Amino acid sequence: MFTLLKRILKASWLNFRRNIGLSLATIFILLITISLITYLFLFRQISQFLIAELEAKVDISVYFREDSPEEEILKAEDELSKMSEVKEVEYISQEMAREKFIQKHKDNLLLMASLEEIGENPFLASLNIKAQKPEQYETLANFLENSDFKNYIEQPIDYYQRKPIINKLSSITSVINKAGIGISIILILLSFLVAFNTIRLAIFNQREEIFIMRLVGASNWFIRGPFLFQGVIAGFFATLITILIFFLTCWGLGPKLEIFLPNFNLQDFFFQNLWILFSIQLLTGMILGIFSSLIAMRRYLKV
Amino acid sequence: MIRFQNITKIYPTHPSGGYPTLALDDISFEIKEKEFVSIAGRSGAGKTTLLKLILAEEEPTKGRVFFRDEDIHKIKKSHLPNLRRKIGVVFQDYKLLPSKTVYENVAYVLEVIGASDLEISQRVPEVLEIVDLADKINNFPAQLSQGERQRATIARAFIHRPDVILADEPTGNLDPYNSAEIVRLLLKINELGTTIILATHNKEIINSLEKRVITLEASRVIRDEEKGRFIL
């Protein structure tokens, strides 16, 4: 068994070296396929990041009447925070609201003067709620309208003013997701077909050799072995080159991308996902190489 | 050892048209161990088809072919390599593996039967010495002359000491000097105990051998003589 494996490995490497033109062509095609999958992975990560960033900016605020006791508001906060749809609840008291306003508009003398003029604190206490997903705000709004503390809530809840924006955001993210998946599937299928056909042509070129091997008594696996390992070798080299190209992309593009996506560090992304990426690439390259060879060889082994 | 029993072979119509071709018509004969048998006949008489049937490369339309009492065409596809390892083949167009050196081409057959590395490293140079290719051991087939290629094919055919060697027009592409050399090698292998089946339309070779000749004409056996001559 060991001798057989050794012979198959040796033959694979020799064939790979001696048919270097064909091997390079196979590596190149696999490289394109693996790169495409890698960049689709990157694109998906960036789009997910963007969606998350956008979603993080959406929230609704529930204002409580001036006469609402603070314990009722805290009770409401507690109840909301237990809901699975709720990602985050923040209580902003009247005083905190006033502070925030002052911080934000301290340079606007007119507003500051008006606030001084009013004398008392005109701000209402509120709960700032962030849902897990934009489409859950409707559920939250319904819950608040039918809750025990509905009488303390200043109507209408600001969700209804923000609803069109939230809905639009929800549909945009959904379209980006669906389109991303759809385009990815089509591109991956196309690249798989191109890679499969290249390997098929490479094996078609060697069909006479396969035929001779069969006639001198080689078993199917003794013939297949070297071709499959050549697929593995090509997949391995294609992966190494792709990882290198991808590293250079992240390294070169990272600082520029950070201008558009301030919290997204491409270099960190590369190193954090290095093993996942390497595994995906290696598996793609090898599986493509092996399966294409297996399928392409079938008809020539029937002699 | 090899028995043809009422073999008829008709090649079916090509998918793009034409008529079915009758290659062999009700052929029966037997070849014994250690025999040297020439199959004579014009081009298209059915010589190559006959050899292909022994190698299970083709299936008969009617009849049966036996190799040591085993019906060749009842052998499962997965077991065919076992049959083929008992047969060495010399092709007119050599069929050497182009991406392997002479040494590797010959060693390949030993690798296939699972010979040890030591055995391979000892036997391959020996056999290449016999066929006078010791100095071309690391050459690729494309770097050899026609005669050298055919000698490499013969080395590959008998390196594993098969029970029988099928030689299909082995001198078809060679000059008289190289042809004589190939025949000399086949005779030598036969003397060592291997059955040889030589398909050829070369009159001089057949007449010089003074061995058994089966003559095919229009897909039928018209003559089978112990010390035959090329008569058509």
Interface residues (C-beta under 8 A of the other chain):
Chain A: T3 L4 R7 L14 N15 R18 N19 E208 E209 I212 M213 R214 L215 V216 G217 A218 S219 N220 F222 K302 V303
Chain B: L55 E57 K77 S78 L80 P81 N82 L83 R84 R85 I87 V89 K95 L96 L97 P98 S99 K100 E104 Y108 V109 E111 V112 I113 G114 S116 D117 R156
